[in-house]
Amino acid sequence: MVMDLKEKTKTESIYVPDIATITEIKDLTPTEKQFKIKIDDPVKRKNFNFLPGQFVELTVFGIGEAPFSIPSSPNNKDYFELCVRSIGSVSAALHRMKAGDKVGIKGPLGKGYFPYEKMQGNNVVIVAGGLGMAPVRSILLQILEDRKSYKDVTLIYGCVDPQSMLYKDEIKKLQESKELDIKLTVDRPDNSWKGAVGVCTNLIPQLKYQPQDTYIIVCGPPVMYKFVIIELEEKKYKPENIFLSLERRMECGVGKCNHCHIGNKLVCVDGPVFSLWEIKNLKEAI
Ligand code: FES
């Protein structure tokens, strides 16, 4: 059978990563690092246009590959950032790498993204738990870069303890700027902690926005979703205006391994961002 050339090129491109260089590495917390990454080929770099909520499949040569969401602003055209917790062989190898080292990048991947166009002219609430702050940072930065297109914006961010909070310096500056309302909470406060104590779900009843002009974005550990949704539904926020990133269980990132299926959906291909309306009746989604 002769394979159609266009199809062959398409198939190969799924598996062949672009070579990229780590240009900067920053410690965000004791367990998370931020990597600034630049695709080497200038044409491919120019064509790497991602939407907030999309992800890449990163290859550490000789070790393996893994999916990572993109926390930087989609408006940065020269590079993108990844926030990586060292929990598996690929992420641990990445944590051992230095600026100047090469990695492979496939992407941007995923069809489902945070619908920033629909959210314009409305209030936006971002609810993030732990490492879930990384994927939502891209939409938060995008909103801040076009702040006048949105009504009020609230970030609710919960962590285990103050040390594990991502992007602390940025959050502090945003608190001072008053461009948005920021509500922080931790489970285990230390003596310096001045915010709320407990899970981020506890802060949702404080929201004053009305359902008709409010969009909600949610990203965090799987256990968080169910309780956040209960609180959001209690306040009558519309399921079609609630968007969740379901990155869990992704492996290949390109619809081949079937690890990420939920009902008839593949998170890596159909998501990773879904509206609550799309997935609320899918078993195991929440
Ligand atoms: S991660 Fe492999 S099919 Fe989705």
py3Dmol code that shows the C-alpha trace and the ligand (Angstrom):
import py3Dmol

protein = """\
ATOM      1  CA  MET A   1       0.000   0.000   0.000  1.00  0.00           C
ATOM      2  CA  VAL A   2       1.367   3.387  -0.942  1.00  0.00           C
ATOM      3  CA  MET A   3       1.044   5.856   1.842  1.00  0.00           C
ATOM      4  CA  ASP A   4      -0.190   9.284   0.847  1.00  0.00           C
ATOM      5  CA  LEU A   5       2.783  11.633   1.128  1.00  0.00           C
ATOM      6  CA  LYS A   6       0.827  14.278   2.961  1.00  0.00           C
ATOM      7  CA  GLU A   7      -0.391  11.659   5.432  1.00  0.00           C
ATOM      8  CA  LYS A   8       3.125  10.273   5.860  1.00  0.00           C
ATOM      9  CA  THR A   9       4.528  13.723   6.612  1.00  0.00           C
ATOM     10  CA  LYS A  10       1.710  14.311   9.042  1.00  0.00           C
ATOM     11  CA  THR A  11       2.306  10.957  10.757  1.00  0.00           C
ATOM     12  CA  GLU A  12       6.056  11.455  11.035  1.00  0.00           C
ATOM     13  CA  SER A  13       5.685  14.931  12.425  1.00  0.00           C
ATOM     14  CA  ILE A  14       3.698  13.539  15.339  1.00  0.00           C
ATOM     15  CA  TYR A  15       6.701  11.525  16.486  1.00  0.00           C
ATOM     16  CA  VAL A  16       9.619  13.760  15.587  1.00  0.00           C
ATOM     17  CA  PRO A  17      10.406  16.442  18.141  1.00  0.00           C
ATOM     18  CA  ASP A  18      11.929  19.783  17.271  1.00  0.00           C
ATOM     19  CA  ILE A  19      15.315  20.438  18.850  1.00  0.00           C
ATOM     20  CA  ALA A  20      15.239  23.192  21.452  1.00  0.00           C
ATOM     21  CA  THR A  21      17.667  24.764  23.914  1.00  0.00           C
ATOM     22  CA  ILE A  22      17.138  25.401  27.603  1.00  0.00           C
ATOM     23  CA  THR A  23      18.200  29.025  27.917  1.00  0.00           C
ATOM     24  CA  GLU A  24      17.471  29.655  31.603  1.00  0.00           C
ATOM     25  CA  ILE A  25      16.571  27.637  34.708  1.00  0.00           C
ATOM     26  CA  LYS A  26      15.085  29.149  37.845  1.00  0.00           C
ATOM     27  CA  ASP A  27      14.162  27.546  41.180  1.00  0.00           C
ATOM     28  CA  LEU A  28      10.503  28.297  41.913  1.00  0.00           C
ATOM     29  CA  THR A  29      10.142  26.186  45.063  1.00  0.00           C
ATOM     30  CA  PRO A  30      12.227  23.418  46.697  1.00  0.00           C
ATOM     31  CA  THR A  31      10.622  20.925  44.255  1.00  0.00           C
ATOM     32  CA  GLU A  32       9.706  22.941  41.134  1.00  0.00           C
ATOM     33  CA  LYS A  33      11.933  24.599  38.565  1.00  0.00           C
ATOM     34  CA  GLN A  34      11.065  26.884  35.697  1.00  0.00           C
ATOM     35  CA  PHE A  35      12.748  26.227  32.347  1.00  0.00           C
ATOM     36  CA  LYS A  36      12.914  28.833  29.621  1.00  0.00           C
ATOM     37  CA  ILE A  37      13.044  27.032  26.262  1.00  0.00           C
ATOM     38  CA  LYS A  38      13.811  28.279  22.777  1.00  0.00           C
ATOM     39  CA  ILE A  39      13.206  26.176  19.669  1.00  0.00           C
ATOM     40  CA  ASP A  40      16.446  26.168  17.669  1.00  0.00           C
ATOM     41  CA  ASP A  41      15.062  26.444  14.133  1.00  0.00           C
ATOM     42  CA  PRO A  42      13.953  30.081  13.649  1.00  0.00           C
ATOM     43  CA  VAL A  43      11.119  29.134  11.276  1.00  0.00           C
ATOM     44  CA  LYS A  44       9.737  26.477  13.618  1.00  0.00           C
ATOM     45  CA  ARG A  45      10.135  28.883  16.522  1.00  0.00           C
ATOM     46  CA  LYS A  46       8.128  31.534  14.665  1.00  0.00           C
ATOM     47  CA  ASN A  47       5.420  28.974  13.882  1.00  0.00           C
ATOM     48  CA  PHE A  48       5.162  27.786  17.487  1.00  0.00           C
ATOM     49  CA  ASN A  49       1.964  29.633  18.378  1.00  0.00           C
ATOM     50  CA  PHE A  50       0.209  28.183  21.401  1.00  0.00           C
ATOM     51  CA  LEU A  51      -3.073  28.979  23.095  1.00  0.00           C
ATOM     52  CA  PRO A  52      -3.459  29.275  26.877  1.00  0.00           C
ATOM     53  CA  GLY A  53      -3.988  25.799  28.333  1.00  0.00           C
ATOM     54  CA  GLN A  54      -2.140  23.874  25.613  1.00  0.00           C
ATOM     55  CA  PHE A  55       0.894  21.718  26.394  1.00  0.00           C
ATOM     56  CA  VAL A  56       4.063  20.269  24.864  1.00  0.00           C
ATOM     57  CA  GLU A  57       5.560  16.795  24.891  1.00  0.00           C
ATOM     58  CA  LEU A  58       9.174  17.199  25.999  1.00  0.00           C
ATOM     59  CA  THR A  59      11.914  14.676  25.240  1.00  0.00           C
ATOM     60  CA  VAL A  60      15.013  14.256  27.378  1.00  0.00           C
ATOM     61  CA  PHE A  61      17.176  12.345  24.926  1.00  0.00           C
ATOM     62  CA  GLY A  62      18.179   8.927  26.176  1.00  0.00           C
ATOM     63  CA  ILE A  63      15.620   9.036  29.011  1.00  0.00           C
ATOM     64  CA  GLY A  64      12.106   9.493  27.621  1.00  0.00           C
ATOM     65  CA  GLU A  65       9.353  12.009  27.087  1.00  0.00           C
ATOM     66  CA  ALA A  66       6.528  13.523  29.106  1.00  0.00           C
ATOM     67  CA  PRO A  67       3.798  16.144  28.673  1.00  0.00           C
ATOM     68  CA  PHE A  68       4.070  19.553  30.347  1.00  0.00           C
ATOM     69  CA  SER A  69       1.651  22.459  30.257  1.00  0.00           C
ATOM     70  CA  ILE A  70       2.949  25.853  29.150  1.00  0.00           C
ATOM     71  CA  PRO A  71       2.727  28.489  31.890  1.00  0.00           C
ATOM     72  CA  SER A  72       4.128  31.444  29.955  1.00  0.00           C
ATOM     73  CA  SER A  73       2.218  34.072  27.999  1.00  0.00           C
ATOM     74  CA  PRO A  74       1.138  33.064  24.469  1.00  0.00           C
ATOM     75  CA  ASN A  75       2.273  36.541  23.416  1.00  0.00           C
ATOM     76  CA  ASN A  76       5.963  35.621  23.948  1.00  0.00           C
ATOM     77  CA  LYS A  77       7.011  34.553  20.490  1.00  0.00           C
ATOM     78  CA  ASP A  78      10.702  33.941  21.090  1.00  0.00           C
ATOM     79  CA  TYR A  79      10.569  31.379  23.887  1.00  0.00           C
ATOM     80  CA  PHE A  80       8.200  29.574  26.230  1.00  0.00           C
ATOM     81  CA  GLU A  81       8.485  28.415  29.812  1.00  0.00           C
ATOM     82  CA  LEU A  82       7.734  25.140  31.564  1.00  0.00           C
ATOM     83  CA  CYS A  83       7.229  24.591  35.280  1.00  0.00           C
ATOM     84  CA  VAL A  84       8.448  21.118  36.226  1.00  0.00           C
ATOM     85  CA  ARG A  85       8.125  19.202  39.468  1.00  0.00           C
ATOM     86  CA  SER A  86      10.669  16.422  39.833  1.00  0.00           C
ATOM     87  CA  ILE A  87       8.465  13.343  40.170  1.00  0.00           C
ATOM     88  CA  GLY A  88       9.360  10.938  37.337  1.00  0.00           C
ATOM     89  CA  SER A  89      12.387   9.877  35.310  1.00  0.00           C
ATOM     90  CA  VAL A  90      11.952  12.591  32.663  1.00  0.00           C
ATOM     91  CA  SER A  91      11.283  15.427  35.106  1.00  0.00           C
ATOM     92  CA  ALA A  92      14.140  14.291  37.381  1.00  0.00           C
ATOM     93  CA  ALA A  93      16.507  14.234  34.379  1.00  0.00           C
ATOM     94  CA  LEU A  94      15.286  17.689  33.385  1.00  0.00           C
ATOM     95  CA  HIS A  95      16.037  18.964  36.890  1.00  0.00           C
ATOM     96  CA  ARG A  96      19.642  17.778  36.454  1.00  0.00           C
ATOM     97  CA  MET A  97      20.090  19.676  33.183  1.00  0.00           C
ATOM     98  CA  LYS A  98      21.814  23.024  32.736  1.00  0.00           C
ATOM     99  CA  ALA A  99      21.223  26.114  30.601  1.00  0.00           C
ATOM    100  CA  GLY A 100      22.514  25.363  27.105  1.00  0.00           C
ATOM    101  CA  ASP A 101      21.395  21.711  27.142  1.00  0.00           C
ATOM    102  CA  LYS A 102      19.194  20.416  24.328  1.00  0.00           C
ATOM    103  CA  VAL A 103      15.728  18.872  24.591  1.00  0.00           C
ATOM    104  CA  GLY A 104      13.091  17.758  22.078  1.00  0.00           C
ATOM    105  CA  ILE A 105       9.740  19.528  21.818  1.00  0.00           C
ATOM    106  CA  LYS A 106       6.521  18.340  20.165  1.00  0.00           C
ATOM    107  CA  GLY A 107       3.662  20.750  20.126  1.00  0.00           C
ATOM    108  CA  PRO A 108       1.854  22.869  20.951  1.00  0.00           C
ATOM    109  CA  LEU A 109      -0.590  20.027  21.614  1.00  0.00           C
ATOM    110  CA  GLY A 110      -4.267  19.777  22.529  1.00  0.00           C
ATOM    111  CA  LYS A 111      -7.366  21.318  20.945  1.00  0.00           C
ATOM    112  CA  GLY A 112      -9.017  22.461  24.160  1.00  0.00           C
ATOM    113  CA  TYR A 113      -7.775  25.775  25.552  1.00  0.00           C
ATOM    114  CA  PHE A 114      -8.978  28.472  27.928  1.00  0.00           C
ATOM    115  CA  PRO A 115     -11.389  30.483  25.735  1.00  0.00           C
ATOM    116  CA  TYR A 116      -9.980  33.957  26.301  1.00  0.00           C
ATOM    117  CA  GLU A 117     -12.022  35.448  23.424  1.00  0.00           C
ATOM    118  CA  LYS A 118     -15.339  34.399  24.998  1.00  0.00           C
ATOM    119  CA  MET A 119     -14.216  35.666  28.390  1.00  0.00           C
ATOM    120  CA  GLN A 120     -13.580  39.197  27.156  1.00  0.00           C
ATOM    121  CA  GLY A 121     -16.110  41.664  28.547  1.00  0.00           C
ATOM    122  CA  ASN A 122     -16.803  39.370  31.507  1.00  0.00           C
ATOM    123  CA  ASN A 123     -15.527  38.765  35.034  1.00  0.00           C
ATOM    124  CA  VAL A 124     -12.962  35.984  35.284  1.00  0.00           C
ATOM    125  CA  VAL A 125     -12.245  33.792  38.292  1.00  0.00           C
ATOM    126  CA  ILE A 126      -9.192  31.528  38.264  1.00  0.00           C
ATOM    127  CA  VAL A 127      -9.125  28.752  40.868  1.00  0.00           C
ATOM    128  CA  ALA A 128      -5.749  27.029  41.140  1.00  0.00           C
ATOM    129  CA  GLY A 129      -4.512  24.357  43.521  1.00  0.00           C
ATOM    130  CA  GLY A 130      -0.804  23.506  43.965  1.00  0.00           C
ATOM    131  CA  LEU A 131       0.940  22.806  40.672  1.00  0.00           C
ATOM    132  CA  GLY A 132      -2.327  23.769  38.903  1.00  0.00           C
ATOM    133  CA  MET A 133      -1.080  27.356  39.067  1.00  0.00           C
ATOM    134  CA  ALA A 134       1.332  26.585  36.209  1.00  0.00           C
ATOM    135  CA  PRO A 135      -1.229  25.911  33.423  1.00  0.00           C
ATOM    136  CA  VAL A 136      -3.456  28.823  34.456  1.00  0.00           C
ATOM    137  CA  ARG A 137      -0.568  31.291  34.547  1.00  0.00           C
ATOM    138  CA  SER A 138      -0.635  31.469  30.732  1.00  0.00           C
ATOM    139  CA  ILE A 139      -4.233  32.700  30.645  1.00  0.00           C
ATOM    140  CA  LEU A 140      -3.649  34.955  33.653  1.00  0.00           C
ATOM    141  CA  LEU A 141      -0.707  36.640  31.899  1.00  0.00           C
ATOM    142  CA  GLN A 142      -2.678  36.925  28.692  1.00  0.00           C
ATOM    143  CA  ILE A 143      -5.551  38.635  30.528  1.00  0.00           C
ATOM    144  CA  LEU A 144      -3.151  41.014  32.290  1.00  0.00           C
ATOM    145  CA  GLU A 145      -1.560  41.953  28.960  1.00  0.00           C
ATOM    146  CA  ASP A 146      -5.004  42.981  27.696  1.00  0.00           C
ATOM    147  CA  ARG A 147      -6.501  43.924  31.052  1.00  0.00           C
ATOM    148  CA  LYS A 148      -9.035  46.465  29.744  1.00  0.00           C
ATOM    149  CA  SER A 149     -10.829  43.762  27.714  1.00  0.00           C
ATOM    150  CA  TYR A 150     -12.032  42.042  30.893  1.00  0.00           C
ATOM    151  CA  LYS A 151     -14.160  43.106  33.847  1.00  0.00           C
ATOM    152  CA  ASP A 152     -13.025  42.116  37.349  1.00  0.00           C
ATOM    153  CA  VAL A 153     -10.537  39.285  37.739  1.00  0.00           C
ATOM    154  CA  THR A 154     -10.010  37.126  40.837  1.00  0.00           C
ATOM    155  CA  LEU A 155      -7.284  34.567  41.438  1.00  0.00           C
ATOM    156  CA  ILE A 156      -7.932  31.991  44.157  1.00  0.00           C
ATOM    157  CA  TYR A 157      -4.769  29.986  44.789  1.00  0.00           C
ATOM    158  CA  GLY A 158      -4.346  27.282  47.420  1.00  0.00           C
ATOM    159  CA  CYS A 159      -1.199  25.352  48.385  1.00  0.00           C
ATOM    160  CA  VAL A 160      -0.108  22.886  51.025  1.00  0.00           C
ATOM    161  CA  ASP A 161       2.200  25.430  52.679  1.00  0.00           C
ATOM    162  CA  PRO A 162       3.763  28.844  51.902  1.00  0.00           C
ATOM    163  CA  GLN A 163       7.026  27.253  50.669  1.00  0.00           C
ATOM    164  CA  SER A 164       5.254  25.344  47.906  1.00  0.00           C
ATOM    165  CA  MET A 165       3.568  28.433  46.443  1.00  0.00           C
ATOM    166  CA  LEU A 166       4.601  28.985  42.806  1.00  0.00           C
ATOM    167  CA  TYR A 167       5.456  32.411  41.371  1.00  0.00           C
ATOM    168  CA  LYS A 168       5.494  34.081  44.807  1.00  0.00           C
ATOM    169  CA  ASP A 169       7.295  37.216  43.606  1.00  0.00           C
ATOM    170  CA  GLU A 170       4.909  37.728  40.695  1.00  0.00           C
ATOM    171  CA  ILE A 171       1.895  37.226  42.926  1.00  0.00           C
ATOM    172  CA  LYS A 172       3.235  39.756  45.430  1.00  0.00           C
ATOM    173  CA  LYS A 173       3.693  42.343  42.658  1.00  0.00           C
ATOM    174  CA  LEU A 174       0.187  41.663  41.361  1.00  0.00           C
ATOM    175  CA  GLN A 175      -1.230  42.115  44.848  1.00  0.00           C
ATOM    176  CA  GLU A 176       0.443  45.522  45.000  1.00  0.00           C
ATOM    177  CA  SER A 177      -0.736  46.468  41.488  1.00  0.00           C
ATOM    178  CA  LYS A 178      -4.396  45.881  42.383  1.00  0.00           C
ATOM    179  CA  GLU A 179      -5.072  44.760  38.800  1.00  0.00           C
ATOM    180  CA  LEU A 180      -6.940  41.790  40.195  1.00  0.00           C
ATOM    181  CA  ASP A 181      -8.243  40.430  43.468  1.00  0.00           C
ATOM    182  CA  ILE A 182      -5.957  37.708  44.838  1.00  0.00           C
ATOM    183  CA  LYS A 183      -7.089  35.288  47.518  1.00  0.00           C
ATOM    184  CA  LEU A 184      -4.393  32.941  48.821  1.00  0.00           C
ATOM    185  CA  THR A 185      -4.764  30.050  51.202  1.00  0.00           C
ATOM    186  CA  VAL A 186      -2.554  27.277  52.592  1.00  0.00           C
ATOM    187  CA  ASP A 187      -3.292  24.100  54.515  1.00  0.00           C
ATOM    188  CA  ARG A 188      -0.260  24.374  56.775  1.00  0.00           C
ATOM    189  CA  PRO A 189       0.652  27.996  57.595  1.00  0.00           C
ATOM    190  CA  ASP A 190       3.965  29.056  59.087  1.00  0.00           C
ATOM    191  CA  ASN A 191       4.486  32.015  61.413  1.00  0.00           C
ATOM    192  CA  SER A 192       4.884  34.451  58.532  1.00  0.00           C
ATOM    193  CA  TRP A 193       1.650  33.505  56.767  1.00  0.00           C
ATOM    194  CA  LYS A 194      -0.970  36.274  56.615  1.00  0.00           C
ATOM    195  CA  GLY A 195      -3.511  34.748  54.205  1.00  0.00           C
ATOM    196  CA  ALA A 196      -6.369  32.311  54.725  1.00  0.00           C
ATOM    197  CA  VAL A 197      -5.922  28.795  56.065  1.00  0.00           C
ATOM    198  CA  GLY A 198      -7.614  25.775  54.511  1.00  0.00           C
ATOM    199  CA  VAL A 199      -8.455  24.577  51.004  1.00  0.00           C
ATOM    200  CA  CYS A 200      -9.228  26.983  48.159  1.00  0.00           C
ATOM    201  CA  THR A 201     -12.802  25.656  47.993  1.00  0.00           C
ATOM    202  CA  ASN A 202     -13.480  27.590  51.207  1.00  0.00           C
ATOM    203  CA  LEU A 203     -12.898  30.912  49.409  1.00  0.00           C
ATOM    204  CA  ILE A 204     -15.442  30.413  46.622  1.00  0.00           C
ATOM    205  CA  PRO A 205     -18.454  31.522  48.727  1.00  0.00           C
ATOM    206  CA  GLN A 206     -16.780  34.966  48.970  1.00  0.00           C
ATOM    207  CA  LEU A 207     -17.203  35.561  45.210  1.00  0.00           C
ATOM    208  CA  LYS A 208     -19.652  38.359  44.473  1.00  0.00           C
ATOM    209  CA  TYR A 209     -19.813  38.067  40.667  1.00  0.00           C
ATOM    210  CA  GLN A 210     -23.115  37.207  39.002  1.00  0.00           C
ATOM    211  CA  PRO A 211     -23.454  34.041  36.853  1.00  0.00           C
ATOM    212  CA  GLN A 212     -24.486  35.873  33.671  1.00  0.00           C
ATOM    213  CA  ASP A 213     -21.153  37.660  33.189  1.00  0.00           C
ATOM    214  CA  THR A 214     -18.636  35.389  34.882  1.00  0.00           C
ATOM    215  CA  TYR A 215     -16.237  32.767  33.540  1.00  0.00           C
ATOM    216  CA  ILE A 216     -14.356  30.385  35.807  1.00  0.00           C
ATOM    217  CA  ILE A 217     -11.117  28.526  35.199  1.00  0.00           C
ATOM    218  CA  VAL A 218     -10.134  25.600  37.415  1.00  0.00           C
ATOM    219  CA  CYS A 219      -6.886  23.639  37.596  1.00  0.00           C
ATOM    220  CA  GLY A 220      -5.455  21.599  40.441  1.00  0.00           C
ATOM    221  CA  PRO A 221      -5.136  18.107  41.878  1.00  0.00           C
ATOM    222  CA  PRO A 222      -7.973  15.692  40.926  1.00  0.00           C
ATOM    223  CA  VAL A 223      -9.428  15.695  44.443  1.00  0.00           C
ATOM    224  CA  MET A 224     -10.021  19.447  44.249  1.00  0.00           C
ATOM    225  CA  TYR A 225     -12.380  19.472  41.248  1.00  0.00           C
ATOM    226  CA  LYS A 226     -15.386  17.778  42.784  1.00  0.00           C
ATOM    227  CA  PHE A 227     -15.535  20.142  45.759  1.00  0.00           C
ATOM    228  CA  VAL A 228     -14.808  23.275  43.745  1.00  0.00           C
ATOM    229  CA  ILE A 229     -17.621  22.375  41.337  1.00  0.00           C
ATOM    230  CA  ILE A 230     -20.064  21.819  44.193  1.00  0.00           C
ATOM    231  CA  GLU A 231     -19.310  25.346  45.463  1.00  0.00           C
ATOM    232  CA  LEU A 232     -19.521  26.888  41.982  1.00  0.00           C
ATOM    233  CA  GLU A 233     -22.853  25.204  41.301  1.00  0.00           C
ATOM    234  CA  GLU A 234     -24.094  26.392  44.674  1.00  0.00           C
ATOM    235  CA  LYS A 235     -23.476  29.932  43.421  1.00  0.00           C
ATOM    236  CA  LYS A 236     -25.289  29.087  40.162  1.00  0.00           C
ATOM    237  CA  TYR A 237     -22.307  29.645  37.878  1.00  0.00           C
ATOM    238  CA  LYS A 238     -23.120  28.173  34.472  1.00  0.00           C
ATOM    239  CA  PRO A 239     -21.427  24.863  33.479  1.00  0.00           C
ATOM    240  CA  GLU A 240     -20.771  26.224  29.991  1.00  0.00           C
ATOM    241  CA  ASN A 241     -18.795  29.084  31.568  1.00  0.00           C
ATOM    242  CA  ILE A 242     -16.647  26.838  33.794  1.00  0.00           C
ATOM    243  CA  PHE A 243     -13.434  25.533  32.175  1.00  0.00           C
ATOM    244  CA  LEU A 244     -11.256  22.818  33.684  1.00  0.00           C
ATOM    245  CA  SER A 245      -7.831  21.570  32.691  1.00  0.00           C
ATOM    246  CA  LEU A 246      -7.684  17.769  33.004  1.00  0.00           C
ATOM    247  CA  GLU A 247      -4.039  17.056  32.288  1.00  0.00           C
ATOM    248  CA  ARG A 248      -3.880  13.997  34.450  1.00  0.00           C
ATOM    249  CA  ARG A 249      -2.889  10.625  33.050  1.00  0.00           C
ATOM    250  CA  MET A 250      -1.411  12.015  29.845  1.00  0.00           C
ATOM    251  CA  GLU A 251       1.625  10.179  28.493  1.00  0.00           C
ATOM    252  CA  CYS A 252       2.204  10.210  24.729  1.00  0.00           C
ATOM    253  CA  GLY A 253       0.355  13.506  24.305  1.00  0.00           C
ATOM    254  CA  VAL A 254      -0.667  12.736  20.723  1.00  0.00           C
ATOM    255  CA  GLY A 255      -3.662  10.396  20.972  1.00  0.00           C
ATOM    256  CA  LYS A 256      -1.806   7.098  20.578  1.00  0.00           C
ATOM    257  CA  CYS A 257      -1.384   5.435  24.004  1.00  0.00           C
ATOM    258  CA  ASN A 258      -4.994   5.749  25.235  1.00  0.00           C
ATOM    259  CA  HIS A 259      -3.851   6.470  28.807  1.00  0.00           C
ATOM    260  CA  CYS A 260      -5.830   9.679  29.009  1.00  0.00           C
ATOM    261  CA  HIS A 261      -9.264   8.604  27.804  1.00  0.00           C
ATOM    262  CA  ILE A 262     -12.318   9.701  29.733  1.00  0.00           C
ATOM    263  CA  GLY A 263     -15.456   8.223  28.224  1.00  0.00           C
ATOM    264  CA  ASN A 264     -15.292   8.997  24.501  1.00  0.00           C
ATOM    265  CA  LYS A 265     -12.741  11.787  24.932  1.00  0.00           C
ATOM    266  CA  LEU A 266      -8.955  11.781  24.866  1.00  0.00           C
ATOM    267  CA  VAL A 267      -7.656  14.464  27.209  1.00  0.00           C
ATOM    268  CA  CYS A 268      -4.495  15.025  25.152  1.00  0.00           C
ATOM    269  CA  VAL A 269      -6.353  15.500  21.868  1.00  0.00           C
ATOM    270  CA  ASP A 270      -9.806  16.817  22.800  1.00  0.00           C
ATOM    271  CA  GLY A 271      -8.538  18.772  25.831  1.00  0.00           C
ATOM    272  CA  PRO A 272      -6.703  19.266  28.052  1.00  0.00           C
ATOM    273  CA  VAL A 273      -9.198  22.072  28.738  1.00  0.00           C
ATOM    274  CA  PHE A 274     -12.910  21.199  28.742  1.00  0.00           C
ATOM    275  CA  SER A 275     -15.997  23.093  29.780  1.00  0.00           C
ATOM    276  CA  LEU A 276     -17.893  21.560  32.671  1.00  0.00           C
ATOM    277  CA  TRP A 277     -20.833  21.322  30.301  1.00  0.00           C
ATOM    278  CA  GLU A 278     -18.838  19.002  27.975  1.00  0.00           C
ATOM    279  CA  ILE A 279     -17.672  16.566  30.651  1.00  0.00           C
ATOM    280  CA  LYS A 280     -20.138  16.655  33.496  1.00  0.00           C
ATOM    281  CA  ASN A 281     -21.834  13.436  32.397  1.00  0.00           C
ATOM    282  CA  LEU A 282     -18.623  11.559  31.601  1.00  0.00           C
ATOM    283  CA  LYS A 283     -17.879   8.928  34.185  1.00  0.00           C
ATOM    284  CA  GLU A 284     -14.506   9.459  35.925  1.00  0.00           C
ATOM    285  CA  ALA A 285     -14.044  12.942  34.466  1.00  0.00           C
ATOM    286  CA  ILE A 286     -14.331  14.690  37.831  1.00  0.00           C
TER     287      ILE A 286
END
"""
ligand_1 = """\
4
FES
S -1.749 10.749 26.345
Fe -1.593 9.109 24.963
S -3.591 9.030 24.106
Fe -3.638 10.795 25.356
"""
view = py3Dmol.view(width=600, height=400)
view.addModel(protein, "pdb")
view.setStyle({"model": 0}, {"cartoon": {"style": "trace"}})
view.addModel(ligand_1, "xyz")
view.setStyle({"model": 1}, {"stick": {}})
view.zoomTo()
view.show()
